[in-house]
């Protein structure tokens, strides 16, 4: 495979992938060729060891950001708000892409986008696919590893700071027309965190009819809900105690009075 053929079929690639695309000889030859193509503008470097192919007549910054996140490290998977955004299910668009990874890697910027690595919850970190709910989808001429809406929902409710405001979280999740409730609940229970289970239960309880939530679904979550009151918001924002979830929920979330909040 020639370099040009490789670039046409690899919108985002690593140094290792390019080096393995054919017998180039020595590693110095690979480095020399990459420098040549960088100087010509045919490719651009995202960060050390990671490159994008620049589309003819285009700009490097137009390359699919989800592909870039997927290639950032070997086990990367687009996650949280970015995963919902990939699936077209966010209330607002962010120029920020989070990705799950077990590795300790640094975040980076490329073009207008900030890429943020996130460690998976420790209880699932060493499991296959970091606990599951990760799929491969075609996008931008390549394969993106991305969390399902079910996993993204639970991960956001587990770490709300990665989902934005409660308005952003609630309105984004309300854009998902269908959840695989069994998969969603199984992953929520796998995290073994009562507050997260309660947050998931609260949302499903509020949207029973639209999401076809049955009593049996809620009962599975109720069995693992907190035994003592917990705050919905990590900042301990006051609110009303909601049973059976034992969650103190701000009135604006209960009433979805988003327009009344400055």
C-alpha positions as CSV (number, residue, x, y, z in Angstrom):
1,X,0.0,0.0,0.0
2,X,1.4,3.4,-1.0
3,X,1.3,6.3,1.4
4,X,-1.4,8.0,-0.6
5,X,-3.6,4.9,-0.5
6,X,-3.0,4.6,3.2
7,X,-4.0,8.3,3.8
8,X,-7.1,7.9,1.7
9,X,-8.3,4.9,3.8
10,X,-7.2,6.2,7.1
11,X,-8.6,9.7,8.0
12,X,-7.0,9.3,11.5
13,X,-4.0,7.0,12.2
14,X,-1.2,6.3,14.6
15,X,2.5,6.2,13.9
16,X,2.4,2.5,14.5
17,X,-0.4,1.9,12.0
18,X,1.4,3.8,9.3
19,X,4.6,1.9,10.1
20,X,2.8,-1.5,9.7
21,X,1.1,-0.6,6.5
22,X,4.0,-1.9,4.4
23,X,7.6,-2.9,4.7
24,X,9.3,0.6,4.9
25,X,12.6,-0.7,6.0
26,X,14.0,1.0,9.1
27,X,12.0,3.1,11.6
28,X,14.0,6.1,10.4
29,X,12.4,5.7,7.0
30,X,8.9,5.8,8.6
31,X,9.8,9.0,10.5
32,X,11.3,10.6,7.4
33,X,8.2,9.9,5.3
34,X,5.9,11.2,7.9
35,X,8.0,14.4,8.2
36,X,7.8,14.8,4.4
37,X,4.0,14.4,4.3
38,X,3.7,16.8,7.3
39,X,5.7,19.4,5.5
40,X,3.6,19.0,2.3
41,X,0.4,19.4,4.3
42,X,-1.0,16.0,3.2
43,X,-1.2,15.1,6.9
44,X,-1.3,16.9,10.2
45,X,-0.1,15.9,13.6
46,X,-2.7,15.9,16.4
47,X,-0.2,15.0,19.1
48,X,2.8,12.7,19.4
49,X,2.1,9.5,17.5
50,X,-1.3,10.6,16.2
51,X,-2.1,12.1,12.8
52,X,-4.9,13.0,10.5
53,X,-5.1,12.9,6.8
54,X,-5.9,16.3,5.4
55,X,-8.8,16.1,2.9
56,X,-8.0,17.5,-0.5
57,X,-9.0,21.1,-0.5
58,X,-10.0,20.7,3.2
59,X,-8.6,21.4,6.6
60,X,-7.2,19.1,9.2
61,X,-9.7,20.5,11.8
62,X,-12.6,19.1,9.8
63,X,-11.7,15.5,10.5
64,X,-14.3,13.7,12.6
65,X,-13.4,14.5,16.2
66,X,-14.9,11.2,17.4
67,X,-12.4,9.3,15.2
68,X,-9.6,11.3,16.8
69,X,-10.8,10.5,20.3
70,X,-11.1,6.8,19.4
71,X,-7.5,6.7,18.2
72,X,-6.1,8.8,21.1
73,X,-5.2,5.6,23.0
74,X,-5.7,1.9,22.2
75,X,-8.7,1.4,24.4
76,X,-10.4,4.7,24.0
77,X,-14.2,5.0,23.7
78,X,-16.2,8.2,23.3
79,X,-18.2,8.7,26.4
80,X,-20.6,10.7,28.6
81,X,-22.1,13.9,26.9
82,X,-19.8,13.3,23.9
83,X,-21.4,9.9,23.3
84,X,-24.9,11.3,23.5
85,X,-23.8,14.0,21.1
86,X,-22.4,11.4,18.7
87,X,-25.8,9.7,18.7
88,X,-27.5,13.1,18.1
89,X,-29.1,13.2,21.5
90,X,-27.9,16.3,23.3
91,X,-29.7,19.5,24.1
92,X,-26.6,21.6,23.2
93,X,-23.5,21.0,21.2
94,X,-20.1,21.0,23.0
95,X,-16.6,21.4,21.5
96,X,-15.4,18.9,24.1
97,X,-15.0,15.2,23.6
98,X,-14.5,12.9,26.5
99,X,-13.3,9.4,26.1
100,X,-13.0,6.4,28.5
101,X,-9.6,4.8,28.9
102,X,-7.8,2.7,31.5
103,X,-4.5,4.5,30.6
104,X,-3.2,7.6,32.3
105,X,-2.9,9.9,29.3
106,X,-3.2,13.6,29.1
107,X,-5.9,15.6,27.5
108,X,-5.2,17.7,24.4
109,X,-6.6,20.2,22.0
110,X,-6.8,19.9,18.2
111,X,-8.5,22.7,16.3
112,X,-11.5,24.0,18.2
113,X,-12.0,20.7,20.1
114,X,-10.8,19.7,23.6
115,X,-10.2,16.0,24.2
116,X,-10.5,14.8,27.8
117,X,-9.6,11.3,29.0
118,X,-11.8,9.9,31.7
119,X,-11.0,6.8,33.8
120,X,-13.9,4.3,34.0
121,X,-15.5,3.6,37.4
122,X,-13.0,1.5,39.3
123,X,-15.5,-1.3,39.8
124,X,-15.7,-2.0,36.1
125,X,-12.3,-0.7,34.9
126,X,-10.8,-4.1,34.4
127,X,-13.8,-5.8,33.0
128,X,-14.2,-6.4,29.2
129,X,-14.9,-3.2,27.4
130,X,-14.6,-1.4,30.8
131,X,-17.9,-2.8,31.9
132,X,-19.7,-3.1,28.5
133,X,-22.0,-0.8,26.6
134,X,-19.4,0.1,24.0
135,X,-20.0,-0.3,20.3
136,X,-18.3,0.3,17.0
137,X,-20.0,2.7,14.6
138,X,-19.0,4.0,11.2
139,X,-18.3,7.7,11.1
140,X,-16.2,10.1,9.1
141,X,-14.7,7.3,7.0
142,X,-13.6,5.1,10.0
143,X,-14.8,3.1,12.9
144,X,-15.6,5.0,16.1
145,X,-15.7,3.2,19.5
146,X,-18.5,4.9,21.4
147,X,-20.6,4.2,24.5
148,X,-24.3,3.4,23.9
149,X,-26.9,5.8,25.0
150,X,-27.7,3.4,27.9
151,X,-24.1,3.5,29.2
152,X,-23.7,7.2,28.5
153,X,-26.8,7.9,30.6
154,X,-25.6,5.9,33.6
155,X,-22.1,7.3,33.4
156,X,-23.4,10.8,33.3
157,X,-25.7,10.3,36.3
158,X,-22.7,8.6,38.1
159,X,-20.5,11.7,37.4
160,X,-22.9,14.6,36.6
161,X,-20.1,17.1,36.2
162,X,-19.3,15.4,32.8
163,X,-22.9,15.9,31.7
164,X,-23.3,19.7,32.3
165,X,-26.1,21.3,34.2
166,X,-29.1,19.3,35.3
167,X,-31.1,21.0,32.6
168,X,-28.5,19.8,30.0
169,X,-28.6,16.3,31.4
170,X,-32.4,16.0,31.7
171,X,-33.1,17.6,28.3
172,X,-30.4,15.5,26.6
173,X,-31.7,12.2,28.0
174,X,-35.2,13.2,27.1
175,X,-34.1,13.3,23.4
176,X,-33.4,9.5,23.6
177,X,-36.6,7.9,22.2
178,X,-35.8,4.4,23.4
179,X,-33.5,2.7,26.0
180,X,-32.7,-0.9,26.4
181,X,-33.9,-0.9,30.0
182,X,-32.5,-4.2,30.9
183,X,-29.0,-3.2,29.7
184,X,-29.3,0.2,31.3
185,X,-30.4,-1.2,34.7
186,X,-27.8,-4.0,34.6
187,X,-25.0,-1.5,34.1
188,X,-26.3,0.8,36.7
189,X,-26.4,-2.0,39.3
190,X,-22.9,-3.1,38.2
191,X,-21.5,0.2,39.4
192,X,-22.7,-0.7,42.9
193,X,-23.3,2.9,43.9
194,X,-26.6,3.6,45.6
195,X,-26.7,7.3,44.7
196,X,-26.2,6.5,41.0
197,X,-28.9,3.8,41.1
198,X,-31.3,6.3,42.7
199,X,-30.5,9.0,40.1
200,X,-31.2,6.5,37.3
201,X,-34.4,5.4,39.1
202,X,-35.6,8.9,39.5
203,X,-35.2,9.7,35.8
204,X,-36.9,6.5,34.7
205,X,-39.7,7.1,37.3
206,X,-40.3,10.5,35.9
207,X,-40.5,9.2,32.3
208,X,-42.4,5.9,32.9
209,X,-44.9,6.2,30.2
210,X,-42.7,7.5,27.4
211,X,-39.9,5.0,28.0
212,X,-42.3,2.0,28.7
213,X,-40.8,1.6,32.2
214,X,-42.6,-1.1,34.2
215,X,-42.8,-1.6,37.9
216,X,-40.4,-4.6,37.7
217,X,-37.7,-2.3,36.2
218,X,-38.0,0.2,39.1
219,X,-38.2,-2.5,41.7
220,X,-34.7,-3.8,40.6
221,X,-33.3,-0.3,41.2
222,X,-35.3,0.4,44.4
223,X,-33.7,-2.7,46.0
224,X,-30.3,-1.0,45.7
225,X,-31.4,2.6,46.4
226,X,-29.9,4.4,49.4
227,X,-31.2,3.6,52.9
228,X,-30.5,7.1,54.1
229,X,-31.2,10.4,52.3
230,X,-28.7,11.5,49.6
231,X,-28.4,14.6,47.5
232,X,-29.1,14.4,43.8
233,X,-26.5,17.1,43.2
234,X,-22.9,16.6,44.4
235,X,-22.9,20.2,45.6
236,X,-25.7,19.3,48.1
237,X,-28.2,21.7,46.6
238,X,-31.3,21.7,48.8
239,X,-34.6,20.3,47.6
240,X,-37.4,17.9,48.3
241,X,-36.9,14.3,49.6
242,X,-38.3,12.0,47.0
243,X,-39.3,8.4,47.9
244,X,-38.6,5.6,47.2
245,X,-35.2,6.9,45.9
246,X,-34.2,8.7,49.1
247,X,-32.9,11.5,47.0
248,X,-33.0,15.2,47.9
249,X,-34.0,16.7,44.5
250,X,-33.9,20.4,43.7
251,X,-37.4,21.7,42.9
252,X,-36.3,22.9,39.5
253,X,-35.4,19.3,38.5
254,X,-38.6,17.9,39.9
255,X,-40.7,20.5,38.1
256,X,-38.3,20.9,35.2
257,X,-38.6,24.6,35.6
258,X,-35.5,25.3,33.5
259,X,-36.7,28.6,32.1
260,X,-36.9,30.0,35.6
261,X,-33.3,29.5,36.4
262,X,-30.8,32.3,35.4
